[in-house]
Amino acid sequence: MERGSQAQSSSCSIDHLPQEHAWIDSYQRLSPQWKTFTNSQQLSRIPISISRVNQVDAARLDVEMSAMLKEQLVKVFSLMKPGLLFHYEAELDAFLEFLIWRFSIWVDKPTPGNVLMNLRYRDERATETRGKVRTGLEGPGLTVAQKIWYCIATVGGQFIWARLQSFSAFRRWGDSEQASYPRRAWIIIQRVEGLYKAASFSNFLIFLYTGRYRNIIERALRARLVYESPNMSRAVSFEYMNRQLVWNEFSEMLLLLLPLLNSSSIRNFLRPFSKDKSSISSRDETVCPICQATPTIPFLALPCQHSYCYYCLRTRCAATSFRCSRCNELVTAMQRCGGEIGKATATQ
Protein backbone atom coordinates (compact mmCIF):
# COMPACT_ATOMS: atom_id res chain seq x y z
CA MET A 1 0.00 0.00 0.00
CA GLU A 2 2.76 2.44 0.90
CA ARG A 3 4.63 1.82 -2.36
CA GLY A 4 1.39 2.38 -4.35
CA SER A 5 0.66 5.67 -2.63
CA GLN A 6 4.22 6.91 -3.20
CA ALA A 7 4.04 6.03 -6.87
CA GLN A 8 0.72 7.79 -7.20
CA SER A 9 2.02 10.97 -5.49
CA SER A 10 5.17 11.03 -7.65
CA SER A 11 3.09 10.71 -10.81
CA CYS A 12 0.89 13.64 -9.68
CA SER A 13 3.94 15.86 -9.01
CA ILE A 14 5.34 15.05 -12.42
CA ASP A 15 2.09 16.10 -14.05
CA HIS A 16 2.21 19.51 -12.25
CA LEU A 17 5.78 20.33 -13.40
CA PRO A 18 5.94 23.23 -15.90
CA GLN A 19 6.73 22.52 -19.49
CA GLU A 20 10.20 23.04 -20.90
CA HIS A 21 9.34 26.33 -22.69
CA ALA A 22 6.80 27.65 -20.22
CA TRP A 23 9.13 30.46 -19.06
CA ILE A 24 9.34 31.76 -22.61
CA ASP A 25 5.58 32.05 -22.79
CA SER A 26 5.51 33.86 -19.45
CA TYR A 27 8.25 36.26 -20.57
CA GLN A 28 6.43 37.10 -23.79
CA ARG A 29 3.22 37.68 -21.86
CA LEU A 30 4.79 39.96 -19.23
CA SER A 31 7.31 41.76 -21.47
CA PRO A 32 4.83 44.43 -22.82
CA GLN A 33 3.72 45.25 -19.30
CA TRP A 34 7.32 45.66 -18.16
CA LYS A 35 8.18 47.93 -21.09
CA THR A 36 5.13 50.07 -20.38
CA PHE A 37 6.21 50.37 -16.76
CA THR A 38 9.81 51.32 -17.59
CA ASN A 39 8.69 53.89 -20.19
CA SER A 40 6.32 55.46 -17.70
CA GLN A 41 9.19 55.74 -15.22
CA GLN A 42 11.38 57.41 -17.85
CA LEU A 43 8.65 59.79 -18.98
CA SER A 44 7.97 60.95 -15.45
CA ARG A 45 10.73 63.51 -15.51
CA ILE A 46 11.83 65.20 -12.39
CA PRO A 47 9.92 68.50 -12.12
CA ILE A 48 12.34 71.35 -12.73
CA SER A 49 11.97 75.12 -12.55
CA ILE A 50 13.91 77.23 -15.03
CA SER A 51 14.53 80.80 -13.98
CA ARG A 52 12.25 83.15 -15.89
CA VAL A 53 14.79 85.95 -15.55
CA ASN A 54 17.40 83.82 -17.28
CA GLN A 55 15.09 83.09 -20.17
CA VAL A 56 14.08 86.72 -20.67
CA ASP A 57 17.70 87.86 -20.33
CA ALA A 58 18.76 85.31 -22.94
CA ALA A 59 16.25 86.73 -25.43
CA ARG A 60 17.44 90.25 -24.67
CA LEU A 61 21.08 89.29 -25.15
CA ASP A 62 20.24 87.69 -28.50
CA VAL A 63 18.67 90.98 -29.61
CA GLU A 64 21.74 92.92 -28.46
CA MET A 65 24.04 90.50 -30.29
CA SER A 66 22.06 90.93 -33.50
CA ALA A 67 22.22 94.73 -33.10
CA MET A 68 26.00 94.58 -32.62
CA LEU A 69 26.44 92.48 -35.75
CA LYS A 70 24.21 94.87 -37.68
CA GLU A 71 26.24 97.86 -36.50
CA GLN A 72 29.48 96.27 -37.64
CA LEU A 73 27.99 95.32 -41.00
CA VAL A 74 26.68 98.84 -41.56
CA LYS A 75 30.17 100.24 -40.94
CA VAL A 76 31.42 98.20 -43.88
CA PHE A 77 29.14 100.21 -46.20
CA SER A 78 29.81 103.56 -44.52
CA LEU A 79 31.94 104.81 -47.44
CA MET A 80 29.33 103.91 -50.04
CA LYS A 81 26.29 105.89 -51.16
CA PRO A 82 24.36 107.27 -48.15
CA GLY A 83 21.06 105.55 -47.59
CA LEU A 84 22.03 102.49 -49.60
CA LEU A 85 21.15 100.05 -46.84
CA PHE A 86 17.96 101.86 -45.85
CA HIS A 87 15.94 100.16 -48.58
CA TYR A 88 17.37 96.75 -47.67
CA GLU A 89 17.13 96.96 -43.89
CA ALA A 90 14.61 94.11 -43.69
CA GLU A 91 16.83 91.85 -45.80
CA LEU A 92 19.85 92.75 -43.66
CA ASP A 93 18.02 91.86 -40.44
CA ALA A 94 16.81 88.58 -41.94
CA PHE A 95 20.33 87.72 -43.09
CA LEU A 96 21.80 88.30 -39.62
CA GLU A 97 19.04 86.28 -37.94
CA PHE A 98 19.65 83.47 -40.41
CA LEU A 99 23.38 83.47 -39.62
CA ILE A 100 22.68 83.22 -35.89
CA TRP A 101 20.20 80.37 -36.51
CA ARG A 102 22.56 78.55 -38.89
CA PHE A 103 25.53 78.47 -36.53
CA SER A 104 23.59 77.85 -33.32
CA ILE A 105 20.25 76.06 -33.45
CA TRP A 106 20.84 74.20 -36.72
CA VAL A 107 24.03 72.55 -35.39
CA ASP A 108 22.44 71.71 -32.00
CA LYS A 109 24.12 74.58 -30.21
CA PRO A 110 22.45 77.28 -28.09
CA THR A 111 22.20 80.86 -29.24
CA PRO A 112 24.71 83.39 -27.82
CA GLY A 113 22.22 84.58 -25.23
CA ASN A 114 21.38 81.02 -24.20
CA VAL A 115 25.07 80.20 -23.84
CA LEU A 116 25.57 83.07 -21.42
CA MET A 117 22.48 82.02 -19.45
CA ASN A 118 23.41 78.30 -19.48
CA LEU A 119 20.30 77.32 -21.45
CA ARG A 120 19.49 75.03 -24.34
CA TYR A 121 16.41 73.90 -26.26
CA ARG A 122 14.79 70.56 -25.44
CA ASP A 123 12.11 68.78 -27.43
CA GLU A 124 9.15 68.34 -25.08
CA ARG A 125 7.38 66.08 -27.59
CA ALA A 126 9.98 63.33 -27.23
CA THR A 127 8.47 60.02 -26.05
CA GLU A 128 11.59 58.81 -24.29
CA THR A 129 14.73 60.19 -22.74
CA ARG A 130 18.29 59.21 -23.50
CA GLY A 131 19.63 57.24 -20.60
CA LYS A 132 18.64 57.38 -16.98
CA VAL A 133 16.83 60.38 -15.55
CA ARG A 134 19.00 62.00 -12.91
CA THR A 135 18.41 65.76 -12.78
CA GLY A 136 15.33 66.30 -14.94
CA LEU A 137 17.36 68.24 -17.51
CA GLU A 138 17.87 65.23 -19.75
CA GLY A 139 16.11 65.02 -23.07
CA PRO A 140 16.83 65.22 -26.79
CA GLY A 141 17.34 68.48 -28.60
CA LEU A 142 15.19 69.82 -31.39
CA THR A 143 14.46 67.68 -34.40
CA VAL A 144 15.27 68.73 -37.96
CA ALA A 145 11.63 69.63 -38.60
CA GLN A 146 11.51 71.79 -35.48
CA LYS A 147 14.70 73.59 -36.50
CA ILE A 148 13.36 74.32 -39.98
CA TRP A 149 10.01 75.55 -38.70
CA TYR A 150 11.84 77.70 -36.15
CA CYS A 151 13.83 79.33 -38.97
CA ILE A 152 10.71 79.85 -41.09
CA ALA A 153 8.82 81.45 -38.20
CA THR A 154 11.59 83.66 -36.80
CA VAL A 155 13.54 84.60 -39.92
CA GLY A 156 11.02 84.26 -42.74
CA GLY A 157 7.98 85.35 -40.78
CA GLN A 158 9.57 88.53 -39.45
CA PHE A 159 10.97 89.41 -42.88
CA ILE A 160 7.64 88.92 -44.69
CA TRP A 161 5.74 90.88 -42.05
CA ALA A 162 8.23 93.78 -42.11
CA ARG A 163 8.11 93.95 -45.90
CA LEU A 164 4.31 93.78 -45.93
CA GLN A 165 4.01 96.64 -43.46
CA SER A 166 6.49 98.84 -45.32
CA PHE A 167 4.79 98.10 -48.66
CA SER A 168 1.33 98.90 -47.30
CA ALA A 169 2.59 102.13 -45.72
CA PHE A 170 4.36 103.18 -48.95
CA ARG A 171 1.25 102.46 -51.05
CA ARG A 172 -0.99 104.21 -48.49
CA TRP A 173 -3.43 101.34 -48.20
CA GLY A 174 -4.88 102.90 -45.05
CA ASP A 175 -5.84 106.09 -46.93
CA SER A 176 -7.60 104.26 -49.76
CA GLU A 177 -11.36 104.19 -50.32
CA GLN A 178 -13.49 102.15 -47.95
CA ALA A 179 -14.62 99.55 -50.52
CA SER A 180 -11.26 99.09 -52.24
CA TYR A 181 -9.14 95.97 -51.93
CA PRO A 182 -6.07 97.79 -50.51
CA ARG A 183 -8.23 99.22 -47.72
CA ARG A 184 -9.58 95.77 -46.88
CA ALA A 185 -6.09 94.30 -46.95
CA TRP A 186 -4.87 97.04 -44.62
CA ILE A 187 -7.73 96.33 -42.18
CA ILE A 188 -6.88 92.62 -42.25
CA ILE A 189 -3.22 93.40 -41.54
CA GLN A 190 -4.17 95.57 -38.57
CA ARG A 191 -6.47 92.91 -37.16
CA VAL A 192 -3.90 90.17 -37.58
CA GLU A 193 -1.32 92.33 -35.84
CA GLY A 194 -3.73 93.03 -33.00
CA LEU A 195 -4.56 89.34 -32.57
CA TYR A 196 -0.88 88.42 -32.57
CA LYS A 197 -0.08 91.04 -29.93
CA ALA A 198 -2.98 89.84 -27.78
CA ALA A 199 -1.84 86.21 -28.14
CA SER A 200 1.74 87.19 -27.31
CA PHE A 201 0.60 89.04 -24.22
CA SER A 202 -1.49 86.07 -23.07
CA ASN A 203 1.43 83.72 -23.73
CA PHE A 204 3.73 85.96 -21.70
CA LEU A 205 1.33 85.87 -18.75
CA ILE A 206 1.24 82.09 -18.96
CA PHE A 207 5.03 82.07 -19.16
CA LEU A 208 5.28 84.15 -16.00
CA TYR A 209 3.00 81.66 -14.24
CA THR A 210 4.47 78.37 -15.53
CA GLY A 211 8.01 79.33 -16.57
CA ARG A 212 7.72 77.61 -19.96
CA TYR A 213 7.80 78.92 -23.54
CA ARG A 214 8.73 82.60 -23.76
CA ASN A 215 6.91 83.20 -27.04
CA ILE A 216 4.26 81.67 -29.26
CA ILE A 217 6.79 80.05 -31.59
CA GLU A 218 8.39 78.05 -28.79
CA ARG A 219 4.96 76.99 -27.51
CA ALA A 220 3.82 75.87 -30.96
CA LEU A 221 7.01 73.87 -31.55
CA ARG A 222 7.13 72.57 -27.96
CA ALA A 223 10.74 73.76 -27.72
CA ARG A 224 11.46 74.35 -24.05
CA LEU A 225 14.51 76.05 -22.59
CA VAL A 226 16.29 74.01 -19.91
CA TYR A 227 19.67 74.31 -18.25
CA GLU A 228 22.62 73.03 -20.22
CA SER A 229 24.51 72.07 -17.08
CA PRO A 230 22.92 71.71 -13.63
CA ASN A 231 26.04 72.98 -11.84
CA MET A 232 27.00 75.92 -14.02
CA SER A 233 26.27 79.48 -12.90
CA ARG A 234 25.44 82.37 -15.19
CA ALA A 235 28.48 83.53 -17.15
CA VAL A 236 27.57 87.20 -17.31
CA SER A 237 27.67 89.92 -14.70
CA PHE A 238 24.64 92.18 -14.56
CA GLU A 239 26.35 95.01 -12.71
CA TYR A 240 26.83 97.13 -15.83
CA MET A 241 23.40 96.18 -17.18
CA ASN A 242 21.73 97.18 -13.92
CA ARG A 243 23.43 100.57 -13.99
CA GLN A 244 22.35 101.02 -17.59
CA LEU A 245 18.76 100.12 -16.81
CA VAL A 246 18.65 102.50 -13.85
CA TRP A 247 20.07 105.34 -15.92
CA ASN A 248 17.64 104.68 -18.78
CA GLU A 249 14.67 104.72 -16.43
CA PHE A 250 15.93 107.88 -14.74
CA SER A 251 16.47 109.67 -18.04
CA GLU A 252 13.01 108.65 -19.27
CA MET A 253 11.49 109.99 -16.06
CA LEU A 254 13.31 113.31 -16.53
CA LEU A 255 12.16 113.55 -20.15
CA LEU A 256 8.60 113.07 -18.93
CA LEU A 257 8.73 115.52 -16.04
CA LEU A 258 10.89 118.37 -17.37
CA PRO A 259 8.32 119.66 -19.91
CA LEU A 260 5.77 119.80 -17.10
CA LEU A 261 7.95 121.99 -14.90
CA ASN A 262 7.99 125.79 -15.08
CA SER A 263 11.62 126.83 -15.29
CA SER A 264 10.90 130.41 -14.32
CA SER A 265 9.12 129.28 -11.15
CA ILE A 266 12.07 127.13 -10.22
CA ARG A 267 14.49 130.00 -10.77
CA ASN A 268 12.35 132.31 -8.69
CA PHE A 269 12.16 129.73 -5.94
CA LEU A 270 15.95 129.32 -5.88
CA ARG A 271 16.77 133.03 -6.25
CA PRO A 272 16.49 133.84 -2.50
CA PHE A 273 19.18 131.26 -1.83
CA SER A 274 21.59 132.88 -4.27
CA LYS A 275 24.73 134.38 -2.74
CA ASP A 276 25.40 137.19 -5.19
CA LYS A 277 22.13 139.11 -4.79
CA SER A 278 23.60 142.56 -5.47
CA SER A 279 24.89 141.63 -8.92
CA ILE A 280 21.58 140.01 -9.74
CA SER A 281 19.58 143.05 -8.71
CA SER A 282 21.82 145.41 -10.67
CA ARG A 283 21.66 143.23 -13.72
CA ASP A 284 17.86 142.92 -13.50
CA GLU A 285 17.47 146.67 -13.62
CA THR A 286 19.06 146.96 -17.05
CA VAL A 287 17.93 143.85 -18.97
CA CYS A 288 14.68 142.01 -19.54
CA PRO A 289 14.60 138.92 -17.28
CA ILE A 290 12.97 136.86 -20.04
CA CYS A 291 15.13 137.48 -23.11
CA GLN A 292 18.15 138.83 -21.17
CA ALA A 293 18.41 141.82 -23.50
CA THR A 294 17.98 145.57 -23.09
CA PRO A 295 14.26 146.38 -23.60
CA THR A 296 13.68 148.34 -26.79
CA ILE A 297 10.08 149.15 -25.76
CA PRO A 298 10.23 148.98 -21.98
CA PHE A 299 7.05 148.09 -20.11
CA LEU A 300 6.47 147.75 -16.40
CA ALA A 301 4.78 144.79 -14.79
CA LEU A 302 2.25 145.90 -12.19
CA PRO A 303 2.07 146.03 -9.27
CA CYS A 304 5.78 145.11 -8.80
CA GLN A 305 6.92 147.65 -11.51
CA HIS A 306 9.76 145.54 -12.87
CA SER A 307 10.89 146.35 -16.41
CA TYR A 308 10.31 143.98 -19.36
CA CYS A 309 10.29 144.03 -23.11
CA TYR A 310 6.79 144.71 -24.43
CA TYR A 311 6.58 141.55 -26.54
CA CYS A 312 8.04 139.32 -23.81
CA LEU A 313 5.63 140.63 -21.21
CA ARG A 314 2.63 140.67 -23.55
CA THR A 315 3.08 137.08 -24.74
CA ARG A 316 3.52 135.78 -21.19
CA CYS A 317 0.46 137.63 -19.91
CA ALA A 318 -1.67 136.61 -22.88
CA ALA A 319 -0.79 132.93 -22.64
CA THR A 320 -1.46 132.29 -18.96
CA SER A 321 -1.42 133.89 -15.55
CA PHE A 322 2.10 135.23 -15.37
CA ARG A 323 4.20 135.83 -12.29
CA CYS A 324 7.09 138.20 -12.31
CA SER A 325 10.38 136.47 -13.02
CA ARG A 326 12.14 138.63 -10.42
CA CYS A 327 9.82 138.71 -7.43
CA ASN A 328 7.34 135.93 -8.29
CA GLU A 329 4.39 138.29 -7.81
CA LEU A 330 1.29 137.86 -9.95
CA VAL A 331 1.18 140.40 -12.79
CA THR A 332 -2.26 141.99 -13.00
CA ALA A 333 -1.49 144.81 -15.45
CA MET A 334 1.24 146.25 -17.62
CA GLN A 335 2.24 149.89 -18.16
CA ARG A 336 4.58 151.57 -20.59
CA CYS A 337 7.23 153.62 -18.93
CA GLY A 338 5.50 156.99 -18.57
CA GLY A 339 2.29 155.73 -20.25
CA GLU A 340 -1.17 154.45 -19.34
CA ILE A 341 -1.92 151.23 -17.49
CA GLY A 342 -3.26 148.26 -19.44
CA LYS A 343 -4.78 145.11 -17.97
CA ALA A 344 -2.80 141.85 -18.36
CA THR A 345 -5.60 139.37 -19.09
CA ALA A 346 -4.80 135.75 -19.91
CA THR A 347 -6.52 134.01 -22.81
CA GLN A 348 -8.90 131.27 -21.70
PEBEL-V263007 format. One line per field, one symbol per residue. ss: DSSP state (@ for helix, = for strand, . for the rest). phi: phi as a letter, one per 40 degrees, with the letter a starting at -180 (. if undefined). burial: 1 if it has 9 or more other C-alpha atoms within 8 Angstrom, else 0. Layout:
ss=???
phi=???
burial=???
This chain:
ss=.@@@@@@@@@@@@@@@.....@@@@@@@@@@@@@@@@@@@@@@........@@@@@@@@@@@@@@@@@@@@@@@@@............@@@@@@@@@@@@@@.........@@@@@..=====....................@@@@@@@@@@@@@@@@@@@@@@@@@@@@.@@@.....@@@@@@@@@@@@@@@@@@@@@@@@@@@@@@.....@@@@@@.=====...........@@@@@@@@@@@@@@@@@@@@....@@@@@@@@@.....@@@@@@@@.............=====...====@@@@@@@@@@...=......=..====....===.....
phi=.cccccccccccccccccccbccccccccccccccccccccccccccbbcdcccccccccccccccccccccccccccccccgccccbcccccccccccccccbccbfbccdcccccfbacbcccccaccgccbbgcciccccccccccccccccccccccccccccccccfcccccccccdccccccccccccccccccccccccccccgbgcbccccccfbbcbccbcbbcccbcccccccccccccccccccccdcccccccccccccccccccccccccccbbccccfbcccbcbbcbccgccbcccccccccccacbbcccbgcccbabbcdgbccbcbcccc
burial=000000000000000000000000000000000000001001100000010101111111110011001100010000000000000001011101110111111100111111111111111000001000100111110100011011111111111001100001100011010000011111100000000000110011011000111111111011111110000000000000000000000000000000000000101100000000000000010011100000100111110101111101110111011011100100111111000000011100
